[in-house]
Amino acid sequence: MRRSQIEMHQVFGAKFVSLHVRKSNRAAFHLYAETLKYKINDVERGYYADGEDAYDMRCYFGEVEENGKKDEIAEATIALENELEIS
């Protein structure tokens, strides 16, 4: 997943990647929010056919500042890019 994010940033100049997660899908929410450091951008009311809401989540690339420090995903992305350049 992180490699594809790096490619989107380097090849296409993407500033972020986004996805939707059902509000009831706690496992997916935990994966994206805690492990991959996505943030909730918005809540899409009635996004799914059954009427359930979805979190619109985004993972920003580059030098994203949050509370005066670099976002963890930005640091991880930079570290992985450096590691790949070395090998």
Number of C-alpha atoms within 10 A of each C-alpha: 6 12 12 10 17 19 13 16 18 13 9 9 11 15 14 14 15 13 14 19 21 17 15 12 11 11 10 14 21 13 12 19 16 11 10 16 18 22 17 18 13 12 16 16 11 11 16 13 7 7 9 13 18 20 21 19 21 20 21 20 24 17 14 15 11 9 6 7 9 13 18 16 20 18 15 14 18 16 12 15 15 11 10 10 8 7 5
